[in-house]
């Protein structure tokens, strides 16, 4: 991406994919937390923030209370992307 947020090579940038990602971002994050809570067996507490990247696509940062193995996080993420 350039400084102004435009793609370096517009012919290879997938605008439809970026638009779909932005539109479905909230439901994707919500489904991810639902799936995580089901897997770990307790109401995982978290806080976070969502911020736009230069190309206006959303980007999230979260902190979770407690300890959840990285393997579980990766598996939940893979399963969530298959669902959405």
N, CA, C and O atoms as CSV, one atom per row, in Angstrom:
chain,resi,resn,atom,element,x,y,z
A,1,UNK,N,N,0.835,-1.168,0.000
A,1,UNK,CA,C,0.000,0.000,0.000
A,1,UNK,C,C,0.888,1.242,0.000
A,1,UNK,O,O,1.966,1.272,0.593
A,2,UNK,N,N,0.393,2.251,-0.681
A,2,UNK,CA,C,1.102,3.536,-0.679
A,2,UNK,C,C,0.723,4.324,0.573
A,2,UNK,O,O,-0.160,3.917,1.327
A,3,UNK,N,N,1.384,5.434,0.783
A,3,UNK,CA,C,1.116,6.284,1.944
A,3,UNK,C,C,-0.338,6.751,2.003
A,3,UNK,O,O,-0.894,6.919,3.089
A,4,UNK,N,N,-0.960,6.963,0.829
A,4,UNK,CA,C,-2.344,7.451,0.800
A,4,UNK,C,C,-3.365,6.321,0.917
A,4,UNK,O,O,-4.568,6.577,0.884
A,5,UNK,N,N,-2.903,5.068,1.055
A,5,UNK,CA,C,-3.809,3.937,1.202
A,5,UNK,C,C,-4.177,3.243,-0.091
A,5,UNK,O,O,-4.885,2.237,-0.072
A,6,UNK,N,N,-3.713,3.757,-1.206
A,6,UNK,CA,C,-4.026,3.123,-2.490
A,6,UNK,C,C,-3.066,1.957,-2.735
A,6,UNK,O,O,-1.927,1.971,-2.268
A,7,UNK,N,N,-3.544,0.939,-3.480
A,7,UNK,CA,C,-2.675,-0.215,-3.735
A,7,UNK,C,C,-1.520,0.136,-4.667
A,7,UNK,O,O,-1.665,0.971,-5.559
A,8,UNK,N,N,-0.392,-0.496,-4.457
A,8,UNK,CA,C,0.779,-0.278,-5.306
A,8,UNK,C,C,0.500,-0.784,-6.714
A,8,UNK,O,O,0.881,-0.143,-7.694
A,9,UNK,N,N,-0.162,-1.932,-6.818
A,9,UNK,CA,C,-0.500,-2.518,-8.120
A,9,UNK,C,C,-2.017,-2.736,-8.182
A,9,UNK,O,O,-2.488,-3.817,-7.830
A,10,UNK,N,N,-2.796,-1.728,-8.624
A,10,UNK,CA,C,-4.258,-1.839,-8.643
A,10,UNK,C,C,-4.789,-3.018,-9.461
A,10,UNK,O,O,-5.886,-3.506,-9.191
A,11,UNK,N,N,-4.036,-3.476,-10.445
A,11,UNK,CA,C,-4.527,-4.576,-11.276
A,11,UNK,C,C,-4.572,-5.903,-10.510
A,11,UNK,O,O,-5.298,-6.815,-10.904
A,12,UNK,N,N,-3.809,-6.019,-9.428
A,12,UNK,CA,C,-3.806,-7.262,-8.657
A,12,UNK,C,C,-4.549,-7.144,-7.328
A,12,UNK,O,O,-4.693,-8.141,-6.620
A,13,UNK,N,N,-5.019,-5.960,-6.975
A,13,UNK,CA,C,-5.728,-5.769,-5.711
A,13,UNK,C,C,-7.168,-6.229,-5.867
A,13,UNK,O,O,-7.855,-5.809,-6.798
A,14,UNK,N,N,-7.626,-7.078,-4.978
A,14,UNK,CA,C,-8.985,-7.633,-5.050
A,14,UNK,C,C,-9.951,-6.731,-4.276
A,14,UNK,O,O,-10.134,-6.901,-3.071
A,15,UNK,N,N,-10.564,-5.778,-4.969
A,15,UNK,CA,C,-11.457,-4.813,-4.336
A,15,UNK,C,C,-12.706,-5.492,-3.777
A,15,UNK,O,O,-13.174,-5.123,-2.700
A,16,UNK,N,N,-13.246,-6.468,-4.484
A,16,UNK,CA,C,-14.445,-7.171,-3.994
A,16,UNK,C,C,-14.151,-7.902,-2.694
A,16,UNK,O,O,-14.951,-7.851,-1.760
A,17,UNK,N,N,-13.022,-8.575,-2.627
A,17,UNK,CA,C,-12.652,-9.296,-1.409
A,17,UNK,C,C,-12.494,-8.322,-0.243
A,17,UNK,O,O,-12.949,-8.602,0.866
A,18,UNK,N,N,-11.856,-7.190,-0.488
A,18,UNK,CA,C,-11.657,-6.195,0.566
A,18,UNK,C,C,-13.004,-5.645,1.046
A,18,UNK,O,O,-13.205,-5.450,2.244
A,19,UNK,N,N,-13.921,-5.397,0.114
A,19,UNK,CA,C,-15.241,-4.887,0.484
A,19,UNK,C,C,-16.020,-5.925,1.281
A,19,UNK,O,O,-16.662,-5.593,2.278
A,20,UNK,N,N,-15.965,-7.185,0.844
A,20,UNK,CA,C,-16.651,-8.258,1.589
A,20,UNK,C,C,-16.069,-8.398,2.988
A,20,UNK,O,O,-16.811,-8.573,3.954
A,21,UNK,N,N,-14.775,-8.325,3.101
A,21,UNK,CA,C,-14.129,-8.436,4.409
A,21,UNK,C,C,-14.583,-7.315,5.339
A,21,UNK,O,O,-14.846,-7.555,6.517
A,22,UNK,N,N,-14.676,-6.101,4.821
A,22,UNK,CA,C,-15.098,-4.967,5.637
A,22,UNK,C,C,-16.560,-5.102,6.062
A,22,UNK,O,O,-16.907,-4.789,7.201
A,23,UNK,N,N,-17.410,-5.562,5.158
A,23,UNK,CA,C,-18.837,-5.695,5.451
A,23,UNK,C,C,-19.092,-6.798,6.477
A,23,UNK,O,O,-19.933,-6.638,7.361
A,24,UNK,N,N,-18.378,-7.908,6.366
A,24,UNK,CA,C,-18.623,-9.063,7.225
A,24,UNK,C,C,-17.727,-9.113,8.460
A,24,UNK,O,O,-17.784,-10.076,9.225
A,25,UNK,N,N,-16.911,-8.101,8.661
A,25,UNK,CA,C,-15.957,-8.116,9.757
A,25,UNK,C,C,-16.631,-8.281,11.120
A,25,UNK,O,O,-16.194,-9.099,11.930
A,26,UNK,N,N,-17.676,-7.524,11.376
A,26,UNK,CA,C,-18.343,-7.582,12.684
A,26,UNK,C,C,-18.919,-8.969,12.952
A,26,UNK,O,O,-18.788,-9.489,14.060
A,27,UNK,N,N,-19.550,-9.567,11.955
A,27,UNK,CA,C,-20.119,-10.902,12.164
A,27,UNK,C,C,-19.014,-11.947,12.315
A,27,UNK,O,O,-19.178,-12.919,13.053
A,28,UNK,N,N,-17.907,-11.757,11.628
A,28,UNK,CA,C,-16.784,-12.678,11.748
A,28,UNK,C,C,-16.202,-12.646,13.159
A,28,UNK,O,O,-15.948,-13.695,13.752
A,29,UNK,N,N,-15.994,-11.461,13.690
A,29,UNK,CA,C,-15.447,-11.327,15.045
A,29,UNK,C,C,-16.433,-11.887,16.068
A,29,UNK,O,O,-16.022,-12.579,16.999
A,30,UNK,N,N,-17.711,-11.604,15.913
A,30,UNK,CA,C,-18.732,-12.124,16.831
A,30,UNK,C,C,-18.755,-13.647,16.809
A,30,UNK,O,O,-18.800,-14.276,17.867
A,31,UNK,N,N,-18.727,-14.244,15.639
A,31,UNK,CA,C,-18.726,-15.703,15.513
A,31,UNK,C,C,-17.463,-16.296,16.131
A,31,UNK,O,O,-17.518,-17.357,16.753
A,32,UNK,N,N,-16.324,-15.620,15.965
A,32,UNK,CA,C,-15.074,-16.113,16.527
A,32,UNK,C,C,-15.165,-16.206,18.045
A,32,UNK,O,O,-14.753,-17.207,18.632
A,33,UNK,N,N,-15.707,-15.160,18.688
A,33,UNK,CA,C,-15.830,-15.186,20.150
A,33,UNK,C,C,-16.823,-16.256,20.587
A,33,UNK,O,O,-16.600,-16.921,21.599
A,34,UNK,N,N,-17.900,-16.434,19.856
A,34,UNK,CA,C,-18.853,-17.509,20.186
A,34,UNK,C,C,-18.161,-18.868,20.127
A,34,UNK,O,O,-18.310,-19.693,21.028
A,35,UNK,N,N,-17.406,-19.088,19.060
A,35,UNK,CA,C,-16.707,-20.361,18.905
A,35,UNK,C,C,-15.664,-20.573,19.997
A,35,UNK,O,O,-15.535,-21.676,20.528
A,36,UNK,N,N,-14.925,-19.529,20.331
A,36,UNK,CA,C,-13.906,-19.647,21.382
A,36,UNK,C,C,-14.555,-20.019,22.709
A,36,UNK,O,O,-14.061,-20.893,23.422
A,37,UNK,N,N,-15.651,-19.362,23.040
A,37,UNK,CA,C,-16.332,-19.651,24.306
A,37,UNK,C,C,-16.849,-21.087,24.344
A,37,UNK,O,O,-16.808,-21.739,25.387
A,38,UNK,N,N,-17.328,-21.569,23.217
A,38,UNK,CA,C,-17.799,-22.962,23.171
A,38,UNK,C,C,-16.649,-23.939,23.386
A,38,UNK,O,O,-16.806,-24.939,24.087
A,39,UNK,N,N,-15.503,-23.658,22.790
A,39,UNK,CA,C,-14.365,-24.567,22.872
A,39,UNK,C,C,-13.759,-24.583,24.272
A,39,UNK,O,O,-13.482,-25.654,24.812
A,40,UNK,N,N,-13.547,-23.401,24.868
A,40,UNK,CA,C,-12.881,-23.359,26.166
A,40,UNK,C,C,-13.822,-23.718,27.313
A,40,UNK,O,O,-13.362,-24.061,28.402
A,41,UNK,N,N,-15.119,-23.647,27.086
A,41,UNK,CA,C,-16.079,-24.066,28.100
A,41,UNK,C,C,-16.378,-23.041,29.175
A,41,UNK,O,O,-16.992,-23.372,30.189
A,42,UNK,N,N,-15.956,-21.807,28.973
A,42,UNK,CA,C,-16.305,-20.750,29.919
A,42,UNK,C,C,-16.458,-19.441,29.162
A,42,UNK,O,O,-16.036,-19.324,28.011
A,43,UNK,N,N,-17.061,-18.465,29.811
A,43,UNK,CA,C,-17.309,-17.166,29.188
A,43,UNK,C,C,-15.998,-16.377,29.157
A,43,UNK,O,O,-15.691,-15.649,30.101
A,44,UNK,N,N,-15.238,-16.515,28.095
A,44,UNK,CA,C,-13.949,-15.845,27.963
A,44,UNK,C,C,-14.153,-14.330,27.998
A,44,UNK,O,O,-14.901,-13.775,27.193
A,45,UNK,N,N,-13.494,-13.685,28.919
A,45,UNK,CA,C,-13.587,-12.238,29.042
A,45,UNK,C,C,-12.478,-11.593,28.229
A,45,UNK,O,O,-11.350,-12.084,28.192
A,46,UNK,N,N,-12.814,-10.490,27.579
A,46,UNK,CA,C,-11.828,-9.834,26.724
A,46,UNK,C,C,-12.114,-8.348,26.627
A,46,UNK,O,O,-13.200,-7.890,26.981
A,47,UNK,N,N,-11.155,-7.614,26.157
A,47,UNK,CA,C,-11.367,-6.232,25.735
A,47,UNK,C,C,-10.520,-6.027,24.490
A,47,UNK,O,O,-9.544,-6.741,24.258
A,48,UNK,N,N,-10.901,-5.060,23.712
A,48,UNK,CA,C,-10.166,-4.850,22.474
A,48,UNK,C,C,-10.555,-3.578,21.777
A,48,UNK,O,O,-11.378,-2.794,22.250
A,49,UNK,N,N,-9.940,-3.404,20.649
A,49,UNK,CA,C,-10.225,-2.239,19.824
A,49,UNK,C,C,-10.133,-2.631,18.353
A,49,UNK,O,O,-9.387,-3.535,17.975
A,50,UNK,N,N,-10.900,-1.937,17.547
A,50,UNK,CA,C,-10.862,-2.138,16.093
A,50,UNK,C,C,-10.417,-0.823,15.474
A,50,UNK,O,O,-10.922,0.246,15.815
A,51,UNK,N,N,-9.466,-0.923,14.562
A,51,UNK,CA,C,-8.952,0.285,13.917
A,51,UNK,C,C,-8.839,0.047,12.413
A,51,UNK,O,O,-8.568,-1.073,11.981
A,52,UNK,N,N,-9.044,1.088,11.619
A,52,UNK,CA,C,-8.899,0.917,10.169
A,52,UNK,C,C,-7.421,0.908,9.768
A,52,UNK,O,O,-6.607,1.646,10.323
A,53,UNK,N,N,-7.099,0.068,8.803
A,53,UNK,CA,C,-5.758,0.083,8.236
A,53,UNK,C,C,-5.696,1.180,7.181
A,53,UNK,O,O,-6.699,1.850,6.931
A,54,UNK,N,N,-4.547,1.374,6.566
A,54,UNK,CA,C,-4.407,2.414,5.542
A,54,UNK,C,C,-5.382,2.214,4.394
A,54,UNK,O,O,-5.877,3.181,3.815
A,55,UNK,N,N,-5.655,0.959,4.069
A,55,UNK,CA,C,-6.571,0.698,2.948
A,55,UNK,C,C,-8.020,0.637,3.412
A,55,UNK,O,O,-8.881,0.175,2.664
A,56,UNK,N,N,-8.308,1.090,4.625
A,56,UNK,CA,C,-9.631,1.222,5.232
A,56,UNK,C,C,-10.220,-0.119,5.678
A,56,UNK,O,O,-11.368,-0.142,6.123
A,57,UNK,N,N,-9.510,-1.209,5.582
A,57,UNK,CA,C,-10.030,-2.472,6.087
A,57,UNK,C,C,-9.851,-2.521,7.596
A,57,UNK,O,O,-8.848,-2.026,8.111
A,58,UNK,N,N,-10.807,-3.111,8.316
A,58,UNK,CA,C,-10.703,-3.134,9.775
A,58,UNK,C,C,-9.620,-4.092,10.256
A,58,UNK,O,O,-9.317,-5.097,9.612
A,59,UNK,N,N,-9.057,-3.755,11.391
A,59,UNK,CA,C,-7.991,-4.550,12.014
A,59,UNK,C,C,-8.265,-4.533,13.514
A,59,UNK,O,O,-8.549,-3.473,14.072
A,60,UNK,N,N,-8.185,-5.688,14.178
A,60,UNK,CA,C,-8.566,-5.772,15.586
A,60,UNK,C,C,-7.400,-6.201,16.466
A,60,UNK,O,O,-6.513,-6.944,16.048
A,61,UNK,N,N,-7.435,-5.707,17.696
A,61,UNK,CA,C,-6.501,-6.109,18.747
A,61,UNK,C,C,-7.344,-6.499,19.954
A,61,UNK,O,O,-8.222,-5.740,20.365
A,62,UNK,N,N,-7.088,-7.677,20.529
A,62,UNK,CA,C,-7.836,-8.124,21.690
A,62,UNK,C,C,-6.903,-8.692,22.739
A,62,UNK,O,O,-5.858,-9.258,22.418
A,63,UNK,N,N,-7.287,-8.536,23.990
A,63,UNK,CA,C,-6.606,-9.178,25.112
A,63,UNK,C,C,-7.643,-10.031,25.818
A,63,UNK,O,O,-8.755,-9.576,26.083
A,64,UNK,N,N,-7.273,-11.281,26.125
A,64,UNK,CA,C,-8.190,-12.224,26.754
A,64,UNK,C,C,-7.721,-12.495,28.173
A,64,UNK,O,O,-6.530,-12.664,28.436
A,65,UNK,N,N,-8.677,-12.532,29.071
A,65,UNK,CA,C,-8.349,-12.837,30.468
A,65,UNK,C,C,-8.163,-14.347,30.625
A,65,UNK,O,O,-9.011,-15.131,30.199
A,66,UNK,N,N,-7.075,-14.735,31.224
A,66,UNK,CA,C,-6.817,-16.148,31.452
A,66,UNK,C,C,-5.817,-16.695,30.452
A,66,UNK,O,O,-5.163,-15.952,29.720
A,67,UNK,N,N,-5.718,-18.010,30.444
A,67,UNK,CA,C,-4.739,-18.674,29.594
A,67,UNK,C,C,-5.444,-19.658,28.660
A,67,UNK,O,O,-6.133,-20.575,29.106
A,68,UNK,N,N,-5.259,-19.450,27.372
A,68,UNK,CA,C,-5.826,-20.339,26.362
A,68,UNK,C,C,-4.670,-20.737,25.446
A,68,UNK,O,O,-3.966,-19.867,24.933
A,69,UNK,N,N,-4.465,-22.030,25.235
A,69,UNK,CA,C,-3.338,-22.464,24.393
A,69,UNK,C,C,-3.412,-21.902,22.967
A,69,UNK,O,O,-4.496,-21.751,22.403
A,70,UNK,N,N,-2.261,-21.602,22.406
A,70,UNK,CA,C,-2.193,-21.057,21.043
A,70,UNK,C,C,-2.826,-22.009,20.028
A,70,UNK,O,O,-3.449,-21.573,19.060
A,71,UNK,N,N,-2.661,-23.297,20.257
A,71,UNK,CA,C,-3.248,-24.301,19.360
A,71,UNK,C,C,-4.767,-24.125,19.277
A,71,UNK,O,O,-5.348,-24.229,18.197
A,72,UNK,N,N,-5.404,-23.858,20.415
A,72,UNK,CA,C,-6.856,-23.665,20.449
A,72,UNK,C,C,-7.239,-22.405,19.673
A,72,UNK,O,O,-8.210,-22.411,18.915
A,73,UNK,N,N,-6.486,-21.338,19.859
A,73,UNK,CA,C,-6.760,-20.086,19.142
A,73,UNK,C,C,-6.672,-20.316,17.630
A,73,UNK,O,O,-7.539,-19.863,16.883
A,74,UNK,N,N,-5.644,-21.007,17.185
A,74,UNK,CA,C,-5.482,-21.278,15.744
A,74,UNK,C,C,-6.612,-22.146,15.207
A,74,UNK,O,O,-7.108,-21.907,14.106
A,75,UNK,N,N,-7.020,-23.150,15.974
A,75,UNK,CA,C,-8.091,-24.033,15.515
A,75,UNK,C,C,-9.423,-23.302,15.439
A,75,UNK,O,O,-10.186,-23.494,14.492
A,76,UNK,N,N,-9.707,-22.465,16.430
A,76,UNK,CA,C,-10.946,-21.680,16.417
A,76,UNK,C,C,-10.941,-20.716,15.234
A,76,UNK,O,O,-11.962,-20.549,14.567
A,77,UNK,N,N,-9.823,-20.096,14.977
A,77,UNK,CA,C,-9.723,-19.171,13.843
A,77,UNK,C,C,-9.963,-19.885,12.523
A,77,UNK,O,O,-10.716,-19.394,11.682
A,78,UNK,N,N,-9.336,-21.029,12.334
A,78,UNK,CA,C,-9.529,-21.793,11.087
A,78,UNK,C,C,-10.982,-22.224,10.931
A,78,UNK,O,O,-11.541,-22.124,9.838
A,79,UNK,N,N,-11.597,-22.699,12.004
A,79,UNK,CA,C,-12.991,-23.147,11.939
A,79,UNK,C,C,-13.938,-21.985,11.671
A,79,UNK,O,O,-14.922,-22.144,10.948
A,80,UNK,N,N,-13.652,-20.817,12.245
A,80,UNK,CA,C,-14.527,-19.655,12.055
A,80,UNK,C,C,-14.498,-19.191,10.609
A,80,UNK,O,O,-15.542,-18.854,10.051
A,81,UNK,N,N,-13.328,-19.169,9.993
A,81,UNK,CA,C,-13.257,-18.746,8.604
A,81,UNK,C,C,-14.011,-19.708,7.697
A,81,UNK,O,O,-14.560,-19.290,6.678
A,82,UNK,N,N,-14.046,-20.979,8.046
A,82,UNK,CA,C,-14.826,-21.943,7.253
A,82,UNK,C,C,-16.318,-21.681,7.393
A,82,UNK,O,O,-17.071,-21.870,6.438
A,83,UNK,N,N,-16.758,-21.243,8.583
A,83,UNK,CA,C,-18.178,-20.977,8.823
A,83,UNK,C,C,-18.649,-19.721,8.100
A,83,UNK,O,O,-19.725,-19.705,7.501
A,84,UNK,N,N,-17.842,-18.679,8.161
A,84,UNK,CA,C,-18.252,-17.393,7.587
A,84,UNK,C,C,-17.836,-17.353,6.151
A,84,UNK,O,O,-18.080,-16.360,5.465
